[in-house]
Amino acid sequence: MVLSKKFVLAKHFVGKPSSDDIKLVTEELPDEVNDEEVLCEAVWLSVDPYMRINVGSLSEGDVMMGEQVARVIASKNPKFPEGTHVMAHFGWKSHTLVKDVSVLRKVPDIEDLPLSLTLGSLGMPGLTAYFGFLEKSQPKSGETVLVNTAAGAVGSIVGQIAKIKGCKVVAFAGTEEKCSWLKNELGFDQVFNYKNIDLDKVLSSSVPDGIDCYFDNVGGHFSSVVLNHMNTQGRVCICGCLSEYNVPAENTLKGPYPFKRILFKELSIFGFIVWKCMQRADEGRKQLLEWIKSGKLIYKETITEGFENMPKAFLGLFEGSNVGKAIVKA
């Protein structure tokens, strides 16, 4: 028998998630599989902000959701022999017995790069940045792009793609360490710690010519201010609303919204969810891989060691603990 560990939802989150909301349980799985089955062992597991809002679809006792890179450790399926690395949305589980292998995808070829990148810069976050920014923001060389949570898994890629496309990048993050990384390593043009500034004054003085593209991961008051600094026919891509994830619905921002600005500046505002673009994942991944190999795109990971530390890595997302992609090494 194989002792499998998994984290389940102990109780629904109220406000910011806590370790008491998530419980570790174990179950025994057979170490021998039947025909067509495979047994997988987690290697890398992803934690992402979307889990905070999507957890509402779970019942108490359900396995926490999430994607992982796993290794096949027992197989009677010729498509996935032992030793094969696969990807699947198994959730927070150390081992998974797979009876229907249609849920599995072989890890894409990323040459000699770490497999963890298939959950980060070459996975869902990277593809979110690639398709969301290029197709919704439609940046043009010489334009000014503003991105918040710019040191995160998505924001850091968006900013770098903007630089590749010849744009000026105005970035916001929440610590001096993150700001230093964005400025000195990624080469973003203007970088600010949003915790230490008056946003409206900073945009008026430091970005007097306005903003053409705004890639928003935060929402709330921050975005209401930014909209007042958008240029005519500016584009706004709303990819997240981190400021509201831990706030009860009745307490979320109800306005005022700068509707006159939106109207008279002819702004285009798009919501973007990456899942509808996943059938084009190979297209986006190919370009992202080329940029990484050529040195145009820098990736960074905050790696938490040990499957038992999944909750720590997840909770750290809402404390601003990660730089780049938060990932767990099982």
Long-range contacts (C-beta under 8 A, 24 or more apart in sequence): 1-28, 1-29, 1-30, 1-31, 2-28, 2-29, 2-30, 2-31, 2-39, 2-95, 3-27, 3-28, 3-29, 3-95, 4-28, 4-29, 4-93, 4-94, 4-95, 4-96, 5-93, 5-94, 5-95, 5-307, 5-308, 6-63, 6-91, 6-92, 6-93, 6-94, 7-63, 7-64, 7-92, 7-310, 7-311, 8-60, 8-61, 8-62, 8-63, 8-64, 9-55, 9-58, 9-59, 9-60, 9-61, 9-62, 9-63, 9-64, 10-60, 11-60, 12-55, 12-56, 12-60, 13-52, 13-55, 13-246, 15-246, 15-247, 15-248, 16-246, 16-318, 17-52, 17-246, 17-314, 17-315, 17-318, 18-315, 19-311, 19-312, 19-315, 22-64, 22-310, 22-311, 22-314, 24-308, 29-95, 29-97, 30-97, 31-74, 32-74, 33-74, 33-75, 33-76, 33-97, 34-76, 34-99, 35-76, 35-77, 36-76, 36-77, 36-99, 36-101, 37-75, 37-76, 37-77, 37-97, 37-98, 37-99, 37-101, 38-72, 38-74, 38-75, 38-76, 38-77, 38-80, 38-97, 38-98, 38-101, 38-104, 39-72, 39-73, 39-74, 39-75, 39-95, 39-96, 39-97, 39-98, 40-70, 40-71, 40-72, 40-73, 40-86, 40-88, 40-90, 40-95, 40-96, 40-97, 40-98, 40-104, 41-70, 41-71, 41-73, 41-94, 41-95, 41-330, 42-68, 42-69, 42-70, 42-90, 42-93, 42-94, 42-95, 42-96, 42-307, 42-330, 43-68, 43-69, 43-70, 43-71, 43-85, 43-115, 43-329, 43-330, 44-68, 44-69, 44-115, 44-116, 44-119, 44-327, 44-328, 44-329, 44-330, 45-69, 45-92, 45-119, 45-307, 45-310, 45-327, 45-328, 45-330, 46-119, 46-120, 46-123, 46-124, 46-325, 46-326, 46-327, 46-328, 47-310, 47-313, 47-314, 47-317, 47-326, 47-327, 47-328, 48-124, 48-125, 48-153, 48-317, 48-326, 49-240, 49-242, 49-245, 49-317, 49-318, 50-240, 51-314, 52-245, 52-246, 52-317, 52-318, 53-245, 63-91, 63-92, 63-93, 64-91, 64-92, 64-310, 64-314, 65-89, 65-91, 65-92, 66-90, 66-91, 66-92, 67-119, 67-123, 67-124, 68-93, 68-119, 68-330, 69-107, 69-115, 69-116, 69-118, 69-119, 70-96, 77-101, 80-104, 80-106, 85-115, 87-118, 87-119, 92-310, 94-307, 94-330, 108-281, 108-282, 108-285, 110-285, 110-289, 111-289, 111-293, 113-289, 113-292, 114-301, 116-301, 116-303, 116-325, 116-327, 116-329, 117-292, 117-299, 119-325, 119-327, 120-153, 120-299, 120-301, 120-324, 120-325, 120-327, 121-153, 121-157, 121-288, 121-292, 121-297, 121-299, 121-325, 122-285, 122-288, 122-289, 122-292, 124-274, 125-153, 125-154, 125-157, 125-325, 126-153, 126-157, 126-284, 126-285, 126-288, 127-274, 127-277, 127-278, 127-281, 127-284, 127-285, 127-288, 128-154, 128-239, 128-272, 128-274, 129-154, 129-155, 129-157, 129-158, 129-161, 130-157, 130-161, 130-284, 130-287, 130-288, 131-272, 131-274, 131-277, 131-280, 131-284, 132-158, 132-215, 132-237, 132-239, 132-272, 132-274, 133-158, 133-161, 133-162, 133-213, 133-215, 133-237, 134-161, 134-165, 136-235, 136-237, 136-270, 136-272, 137-213, 137-214, 137-215, 137-235, 137-237, 138-213, 138-235, 139-165, 139-167, 139-212, 139-213, 140-165, 140-166, 140-167, 140-212, 141-165, 141-166, 141-167, 142-166, 142-167, 142-168, 143-167, 143-168, 143-212, 143-213, 144-168, 144-170, 144-207, 144-209, 144-210, 144-211, 144-212, 144-213, 144-231, 145-169, 145-170, 145-211, 145-212, 145-213, 145-214, 145-215, 146-170, 146-171, 146-172, 146-207, 146-211, 146-213, 146-214, 146-215, 146-226, 147-171, 147-172, 147-214, 147-215, 147-217, 148-172, 148-194, 148-215, 148-216, 148-217, 148-218, 148-222, 149-173, 149-174, 149-217, 149-218, 149-240, 149-242, 150-178, 150-182, 150-188, 150-191, 151-175, 151-178, 151-179, 151-181, 151-182, 151-323, 151-324, 152-217, 152-322, 152-324, 153-322, 153-324, 153-325, 153-326, 154-217, 154-239, 154-240, 155-215, 155-217, 156-182, 156-186, 156-300, 156-324, 157-288, 157-297, 158-215, 159-186, 159-188, 160-186, 160-291, 160-296, 160-297, 160-298, 161-291, 161-297, 162-213, 163-187, 163-188, 164-291, 164-296, 164-297, 167-212, 167-213, 170-206, 170-207, 170-211, 172-222, 174-320, 175-320, 177-323, 178-320, 178-323, 181-300, 181-323, 185-298, 186-298, 194-222, 199-225, 199-226, 200-225, 200-228, 200-229, 203-229, 204-229, 210-234, 213-237, 215-239, 216-240, 216-241, 217-241, 217-242, 218-242, 218-243, 219-243, 219-244, 219-253, 220-244, 220-252, 220-253, 221-253, 224-253, 224-255, 224-256, 224-257, 224-258, 227-257, 227-258, 227-261, 227-262, 227-267, 228-258, 228-261, 230-261, 230-265, 230-267, 231-265, 232-265, 232-266, 233-265, 233-266, 233-267, 233-268, 234-265, 234-267, 234-268, 235-267, 235-268, 235-269, 235-270, 236-267, 236-268, 236-269, 236-270, 237-270, 237-272, 238-269, 238-270, 238-271, 238-272, 239-272, 245-318, 246-318, 299-324, 299-325, 300-324, 300-325, 301-325, 301-326, 301-327, 302-326, 302-327, 303-327, 303-328, 303-329, 304-328, 304-329, 305-329, 306-330
